[in-house]
Amino acid sequence: IESQMKQRLEALHSDIELVEEEIDERRNEKRKELDASLSKLQTLSQRKKESRTLELNKKIDDLQGRCSNDESADAKAGYENEMAALHSLAQAEMEAENEQLQFEVNELTSQFTDYSKILDRELHSNLQRHERGCQTLREKTRKDFVYR
């Protein structure tokens, strides 16, 4: 009886260890997916900002060239106003891109957190089931021992 109980307990413990490992693997896989997605988002955002900055800087350089070639004070003031507007536009677009990136990062992180909570509940449920199985086995063993 004692050896049978040990075998059953070992089987229960083995089962719960497998469940814990499987849940850890799923969580780690999801973490890797999250890390890859975050890296991709950051890379795309950085490229978008760099591309847009180059485009606006080219327009600003063009205006500076025209400004230095034009002798009219009114034209120079107009070019300087356009350059200032482009600088403001660049800054606003970079801030908007940063906000969008942060929103997407928060969204992905939230999804990972939700998934982790699901895994935690699954693990907790399995641990409770395991504990009930062990308790049932102990009670059955006590009854068998008492009746013998």
Secondary structure, 3 states (H helix, E strand, C coil): CHHHHHHHHHHHHHHHHHHHHHHHHHHHHHHHHHHHHHHHHHHHHHHHHHHHHHHHHHHHHHHHHHHHHCCCHHHHHHHHHHHHHHHHHHHHHHHHHHHHHHHHHHHHHHHHHHHHHHHHHHHHHHHHHHHHHHHHHHHHHHHHHHHC
